[in-house]
Amino acid sequence: MKFDFKPIFKALFWIVFFVALAMVLFFAGLAIGYGVLGDGEMMDVFKYETWQHILNYIR
């Protein structure tokens, strides 16, 4: 008897696909929220200095 790995690979594919899609949408939401709603430069949200400035308000 041979074990069938096809359903396992199919399930793993969909899990990885949805996690990757969620990450892309999260980063797109960060860029749109910071750039459009926050009146900043869209790519500035990915800079270290921006997050350091945000964390300084929290501390």
C-alpha positions in Angstrom: 0.0 0.0 0.0 1.4 3.4 -1.0 0.5 6.6 0.9 -0.8 9.4 -1.3 0.9 12.7 -0.6 -1.1 14.6 -3.2 -3.9 15.9 -0.8 -1.3 17.0 1.7 0.7 19.0 -0.9 -2.6 20.5 -2.2 -3.5 21.6 1.3 -0.1 23.0 2.0 -0.2 24.9 -1.3 -3.4 26.6 -0.3 -2.2 27.5 3.2 1.0 29.0 1.8 -1.0 30.8 -0.9 -3.4 32.4 1.6 -0.6 33.4 4.0 1.3 35.0 1.1 -1.8 36.8 -0.1 -2.5 38.1 3.4 1.0 39.5 3.7 0.8 41.2 0.3 -2.5 42.8 1.3 -1.2 43.8 4.7 1.8 45.6 3.2 -0.4 47.2 0.5 -2.8 48.4 3.2 0.2 49.9 5.1 1.3 51.8 2.0 -2.1 53.0 1.1 -3.0 54.0 4.7 0.3 55.9 5.2 0.5 57.4 1.7 -3.1 58.3 0.9 -4.9 58.6 4.2 -1.9 59.8 6.2 -0.6 62.3 3.5 2.9 60.8 3.6 5.0 59.2 0.9 3.7 55.7 0.2 7.2 54.0 0.4 8.2 55.8 3.6 6.1 53.4 5.6 8.7 50.7 4.9 11.7 52.8 6.2 13.2 52.1 9.6 13.1 55.8 10.6 9.4 55.9 10.2 8.8 53.1 12.6 11.3 54.4 15.0 9.4 57.7 15.0 6.1 55.9 15.6 7.5 53.8 18.4 8.9 56.9 20.1 5.2 58.1 20.6 4.3 54.7 22.2 7.2 54.7 24.7 
